[in-house]
């Protein structure tokens, strides 16, 4: 009976375990002697905190108006500013893993296939996403996500900033994204951890994942990476000076 009660209560830890599982290996690998990511923690924490704060506010507002919500069956039951504690942790665990992948690929990949197409890709995506955002202005998740991503891409295109390394690392991140977000949106489990109001999105799913999640995730990770890189360059300039 005792063991059965433990198993019956384990589902409340699912979202927390997903967060921990997502960050555990990258965290341990951060201490690899030849390329220690932990030495960049200060810059990463600053970048992540800045961007995560904005996304958490976004998350709180969208939860409040019913764009998405959470299944208490898979949560600890601890709320933080109107959203589950696990959701707040999501904005720190997932980006850590993603930025670590970006950092590691900088040493592992010599020839980036996106180097030749990044300008065209950035311009095309910014136009396409911007148009969809305008057409679907009545759908909160689609319009807000796509217009913000389009503006981010347009800024990088106009300022001639290369996103080739970001595209490469995010392509790898997507492998894990489909696993993690797949579970959160209902793959392999009875009901989704995070549910979406389909009247506020395009209704296009990649498995169980709303297509908007792909661009939402990209905007989150790419923004953190750019601030992270900026802080790193500033440190080098100061040292040289």
QUIFEN-V470202 format. One record per residue. RES is the residue in one small letter. SS is DSSP state (A for helix, B for strand, O for the rest). Layout:
RES&SS / RES&SS
This chain:
x&O / x&A / x&A / x&A / x&A / x&A / x&A / x&A / x&A / x&A / x&A / x&A / x&A / x&A / x&A / x&A / x&A / x&A / x&A / x&A / x&A / x&A / x&A / x&A / x&A / x&A / x&A / x&A / x&A / x&O / x&O / x&O / x&O / x&O / x&O / x&O / x&A / x&A / x&A / x&A / x&A / x&A / x&A / x&A / x&A / x&A / x&A / x&A / x&A / x&A / x&A / x&A / x&A / x&A / x&A / x&A / x&A / x&A / x&A / x&A / x&A / x&A / x&A / x&A / x&O / x&O / x&O / x&B / x&B / x&B / x&O / x&A / x&A / x&A / x&O / x&O / x&O / x&O / x&B / x&B / x&O / x&O / x&B / x&B / x&A / x&A / x&A / x&A / x&A / x&A / x&A / x&A / x&A / x&A / x&A / x&A / x&A / x&A / x&A / x&A / x&A / x&A / x&A / x&A / x&A / x&A / x&A / x&A / x&O / x&O / x&O / x&O / x&O / x&O / x&O / x&O / x&O / x&A / x&A / x&A / x&A / x&A / x&A / x&A / x&A / x&A / x&A / x&A / x&A / x&A / x&A / x&A / x&A / x&A / x&A / x&O / x&O / x&O / x&O / x&A / x&A / x&A / x&A / x&A / x&A / x&A / x&A / x&A / x&A / x&A / x&A / x&A / x&A / x&A / x&A / x&A / x&A / x&A / x&O / x&O / x&O / x&O / x&O / x&A / x&A / x&A / x&A / x&A / x&A / x&A / x&A / x&A / x&A / x&A / x&A / x&A / x&A / x&A / x&A / x&A / x&A / x&A / x&A / x&A / x&O / x&O / x&O / x&O / x&O / x&O / x&O / x&O / x&O / x&B / x&B / x&B / x&O / x&A / x&A / x&A / x&O / x&O / x&O / x&O / x&B / x&B / x&O / x&O / x&B / x&B / x&O / x&A / x&A / x&A / x&A / x&A / x&A / x&A / x&A / x&A / x&A / x&A / x&A / x&A / x&A / x&A / x&A / x&A / x&A / x&A / x&A / x&A / x&A / x&A / x&A / x&A / x&A / x&A / x&A / x&A / x&O
